Amino acid sequence: MDVRPAGIHHVTAIAGDPQANADFYLNVLGMRLVKRTVNFDSPDTYHLYYGDRAGNPGTIMTFFPWPGAPKGRIGAGQATTTTFSVPEGSLGWWDEHLRRLGVHATRPGERGEEDVLSLRDPDGLIIELAASADHHDTEPWDQAGVPAEHAIRGIRAVTLTEHDVEDTVQMLSGQLGFRLADENGDRMRFHTNASGQGVGTIVDVVAAPKAPRGLVAAGTVHHVAYRAPDGPVQEAWRQRLEREGVGVTEIRDRRYFTSIYFREPGGVLLEIATDGPGFDYDEPLLELGRSLRLPPWLEPNREQIASRLPELEVQR
């Protein structure tokens, strides 16, 4: 059975104020809130999922927002940048859009021919928008002030920053089956498929031996999830990692997918998540994100859980 990844499923980060988080990802980046639920392991906080119209795998950015959470430190041993794909020729529109909203953005000069805007969310998380002519089998959300012709198509890439890249590269190219596509200075680019095209198919690894060690808290990535098409492939992957001495968790039910977790040698927490059953599993597609959804094992405590969550208003 082929246990190579099918690309990025989602990226999960930690935020502070949930309202500021929602306002940014909905009204600035124009994404859709596809699920409003709680952290199943700590149900006193939200788990907010943003994505395209249907929350397709490869388009999803999720957050655990803890009001008053301490500030994290972006550094080595972390996924330090999440890059979203936008249509080719759209960065001029995005530059003007961000300027109009008072969001500072820059164009990194060290990225070769790749045209990229770099910005930060309200908690300081590094976000990039990269112009891409790739075909994306996703459904852009066009009801949040961003026209469909400029809307985010999905996650293009994540960047892992490491003190020592050797063991990380070995895991990516060996156990995970990624393909080294390019090497430029301290940056190595891996593709999760043969072409490197499509949603979530790029992993950049940056060697930064003098960078401070990252501290996971508000404004940092918690983990990066890769896709398994179904449960049998996920289980095959879990068994393979276990055989090869990687500490991997049991399969965990996340309601909209199932997950396993492990760390790469540099310390970044990785996840393998199934494509299904998807975000319309417990509410209709047209109603995604409008109300608090809880898994069956938390439903008996709905009133208590809801009373502890801050108000969250979503403009539509």
Order of alpha helices (4+ residues) and beta strands (2+ residues): beta-alpha-beta-beta-beta-beta-alpha-beta-beta-beta-beta-alpha-beta-beta-beta-beta-alpha-beta-beta-beta-alpha
